[in-house]
Amino acid sequence: MIYLSKGLSGSTLKWIAIVTMFIDHVAAALLVRILWGYGYSEGLHGIYDIMRAIGRVAFPIFCFLLVEGFLHTRNVYKYIGRMAVFVLLAEIPFDLAFSARVVAWNDQSVMLTLLIGLLTMWGCSLIEKKWQENYIVQWIGFAVCLAVGMRLAYWCQTDYAHYGVFSIMAMYFFRKERKLQVLAGALSFLWEEELLAILAFLFIYLYNGQRGMKMKYFFYAFYPLHLLLIYLVAMIMGIHFIPAV
C-alpha cells in the first residue's frame, strides 16, 4: 500500500514507471499495428492516445532512479557493466516489437539512452573529483561531457536520444536540492511531444529516499520480456510483420 504522507519509496516509483511504460508500449507496439492492420477505428485511436499519454510518466522516473542508483551504487563499474549487458539483451526484443525486424539500426532502445546517461554522469563525477577547487574548469568539463553524451545518443538514434541524456543530467546536476532537481527535470521535458511527462515529477517530488522492496534485477528482466510478450501477441494476431514505427 502507498502511504503518501510518508512519501514514495524507490521501489514504488519503479512500479509506477514499469506499469506506465507497459501501458505505453502496448499502445505503441500493439494497438498501432491493429489500427494499421485491421483498419482505422476512432474509438481505438482514442484509447491509443490515452495510453500513450499515460506512458509519458515512465521515462522521467527511470531517469531519476538512474541518478539515484548512480549516487548510491557501491561499484560504478558493476553498475555500468550490468546496464551494458541488458542493453544488448533488450535490443532484439525492442527491434522486433517496434520495427518488426531482428535488427534495426535506425532505432535503439531506451536502455541505451540510460547507459549513455550513466556514462555521462560518471564522466562528470570524475571531472568533479579531479578539479574540486577549480569551478571554471569543472563546468567546462561538464559542458564537454554533456555535449559528448548527447551527441552519442543522437548518433545512435536511441529512444529519447539527446533529449533523454539532457534530462538525466539536469536531474544529476541539481541532485543536492530536491525542489531544484524536480524543477530542472520538469523544464527539460518542456517540448511538444513530452509535456505530459511533467506529471512524473509529482511522484518524484514525493520520493522519501528509501529503497523499498528489493527488485534490483526486475526491471532489467521485465524490459525485454514484456517487449517479447507484446510481439508474441502480435504474432498470434497475425500482425507482427507490420512495423510500429
C-alpha positions in Angstrom: 0.0 0.0 0.0 1.2 3.5 -0.8 1.2 6.0 2.1 1.6 9.4 0.5 2.2 11.1 3.9 5.4 9.1 4.2 6.4 9.7 0.6 7.2 7.1 -2.1 10.0 4.6 -1.9 12.3 3.9 -4.8 10.5 0.6 -5.5 7.1 2.3 -5.5 8.5 4.8 -8.1 9.8 1.9 -10.1 6.5 0.1 -10.1 4.8 3.3 -11.3 7.3 3.6 -14.1 7.0 0.0 -15.1 3.2 0.0 -15.2 3.0 3.2 -17.2 5.8 2.0 -19.5 3.9 -1.2 -20.2 0.7 0.7 -20.9 2.6 2.9 -23.3 4.3 0.0 -25.1 1.1 -1.9 -25.6 -0.3 1.1 -27.4 2.9 1.9 -29.3 3.7 -1.6 -30.4 0.4 -3.4 -30.5 -2.6 -1.0 -30.8 -0.8 0.9 -33.6 -0.4 -2.4 -35.5 -4.1 -3.2 -35.0 -5.0 0.2 -36.4 -2.9 -0.3 -39.4 -3.6 -3.9 -39.9 -7.3 -4.1 -39.3 -8.4 -0.6 -40.3 -8.8 2.7 -38.6 -11.1 3.0 -35.6 -11.8 6.3 -34.0 -12.6 4.7 -30.6 -9.4 2.6 -30.6 -7.4 5.6 -31.7 -8.8 7.4 -28.7 -7.7 4.6 -26.4 -4.3 4.7 -28.1 -3.9 8.4 -27.3 -4.9 7.9 -23.7 -2.4 5.1 -23.2 0.4 7.0 -24.8 -0.4 10.0 -22.6 -0.2 7.7 -19.5 3.1 6.4 -20.8 4.8 9.8 -20.7 5.2 9.4 -16.9 7.6 6.4 -17.2 10.8 7.8 -18.7 11.4 10.8 -16.3 11.0 8.4 -13.3 13.5 6.0 -14.8 15.9 8.9 -15.4 15.5 10.0 -11.7 16.1 6.4 -10.5 19.1 6.1 -12.7 20.6 9.2 -11.0 19.7 7.8 -7.5 21.3 4.4 -8.5 24.5 6.1 -9.6 24.7 8.2 -6.4 24.2 5.2 -4.2 26.0 2.4 -6.0 28.8 0.7 -4.3 30.6 -0.2 -7.5 30.0 2.0 -10.5 31.9 -0.4 -12.8 29.5 -3.2 -12.0 26.6 -0.8 -12.4 27.8 0.2 -15.9 28.6 -3.4 -16.8 25.2 -4.6 -15.7 23.5 -1.9 -17.7 25.6 -2.7 -20.8 24.7 -6.4 -20.7 21.0 -5.6 -20.6 21.3 -3.1 -23.4 22.4 -6.0 -25.5 19.7 -8.3 -24.2 17.0 -5.7 -24.8 17.9 -4.7 -28.4 16.4 -7.6 -30.3 13.1 -7.6 -28.4 12.9 -3.9 -28.9 13.5 -4.1 -32.6 11.0 -6.9 -33.0 8.4 -5.1 -31.0 8.7 -1.8 -32.8 10.4 -2.4 -36.2 9.3 -5.9 -36.9 12.9 -6.8 -37.6 15.5 -8.7 -35.7 18.0 -5.9 -36.0 17.0 -2.3 -36.8 19.9 0.1 -36.9 17.8 3.2 -37.1 16.2 2.9 -33.7 17.7 1.8 -30.4 16.1 1.1 -27.1 15.8 3.4 -24.1 18.2 1.1 -22.3 21.0 2.5 -24.4 19.8 6.1 -23.6 20.1 5.2 -19.9 23.5 3.7 -20.3 24.8 6.8 -22.1 23.3 8.9 -19.4 25.0 6.7 -16.8 28.4 7.1 -18.5 27.9 10.8 -18.8 27.2 11.1 -15.1 30.3 9.0 -14.4 32.4 11.3 -16.6 31.1 14.4 -14.8 31.8 12.8 -11.4 35.4 12.1 -12.4 35.8 15.7 -13.6 34.3 17.0 -10.3 36.7 14.9 -8.2 39.8 15.9 -10.2 39.0 19.6 -10.3 37.4 20.1 -6.9 38.7 23.6 -6.4 38.6 24.9 -10.0 34.9 25.5 -10.8 35.6 27.1 -14.1 37.4 24.0 -15.4 34.8 21.8 -13.8 31.9 23.5 -15.7 33.8 23.5 -18.9 34.4 19.8 -18.4 30.7 19.2 -17.6 29.7 21.0 -20.8 32.0 18.9 -22.9 30.9 15.7 -21.2 27.3 16.6 -21.6 27.8 17.5 -25.3 29.5 14.2 -26.0 26.8 12.2 -24.2 24.0 14.0 -26.1 25.8 13.7 -29.4 26.4 9.9 -28.8 22.7 9.3 -28.0 21.7 11.3 -31.1 24.1 9.5 -33.3 23.0 6.1 -32.0 19.3 7.1 -32.6 18.3 5.9 -29.1 14.8 6.3 -27.7 14.6 9.9 -26.4 18.0 10.4 -27.9 19.9 13.6 -26.8 16.8 14.9 -25.0 16.9 11.9 -22.7 20.6 12.4 -21.8 20.0 16.1 -21.2 17.1 15.3 -18.8 19.2 12.8 -16.9 22.0 15.3 -16.5 19.6 18.0 -15.5 18.5 15.9 -12.5 22.1 14.9 -11.8 23.5 18.5 -11.7 20.7 19.6 -9.3 20.8 16.4 -7.2 21.6 18.1 -3.9 18.3 20.1 -3.7 15.1 18.2 -4.4 13.0 21.2 -5.4 15.6 22.4 -7.9 16.1 18.9 -9.2 12.4 18.5 -9.8 12.1 21.9 -11.4 15.2 21.3 -13.6 13.9 17.9 -14.6 10.4 19.2 -15.4 11.8 22.0 -17.5 13.9 19.6 -19.5 10.7 18.0 -20.7 9.1 21.2 -22.0 8.9 20.1 -25.6 5.8 19.4 -27.5 5.7 15.6 -27.5 6.6 15.2 -23.9 4.7 17.9 -22.0 2.7 15.3 -20.1 5.9 13.9 -18.8 6.0 16.8 -16.3 3.3 14.9 -14.3 6.0 12.3 -13.4 7.7 14.9 -11.2 4.8 15.0 -8.8 5.7 11.4 -8.0 9.5 12.2 -8.0 8.9 15.1 -5.5 7.3 12.6 -3.1 10.3 10.3 -3.1 11.3 9.6 0.5 14.9 8.4 -0.1 14.1 4.9 0.9 14.9 1.9 -1.3 11.7 -0.1 -0.6 11.4 -3.6 -1.9 14.5 -5.2 -3.3 13.9 -5.5 -7.1 17.4 -4.9 -8.4 17.1 -7.1 -11.5 13.3 -7.0 -12.0 13.3 -4.0 -14.4 16.2 -5.3 -16.4 14.4 -8.6 -16.9 11.0 -7.1 -17.4 12.0 -4.7 -20.1 13.0 -7.3 -22.8 10.4 -9.8 -21.6 7.4 -7.5 -21.9 8.5 -6.5 -25.4 8.7 -10.1 -26.4 5.3 -10.7 -24.9 3.8 -7.8 -27.0 5.5 -9.2 -30.1 4.1 -12.7 -29.4 0.6 -11.3 -29.1 1.1 -9.5 -32.4 2.2 -12.8 -33.9 -0.9 -14.6 -32.7 -3.0 -11.8 -34.2 -1.1 -12.1 -37.5 0.1 -8.5 -37.5 3.7 -8.9 -36.3 5.1 -8.2 -39.7 3.7 -4.6 -39.6 6.3 -2.2 -38.2 5.0 0.0 -35.4 7.4 2.9 -36.2 
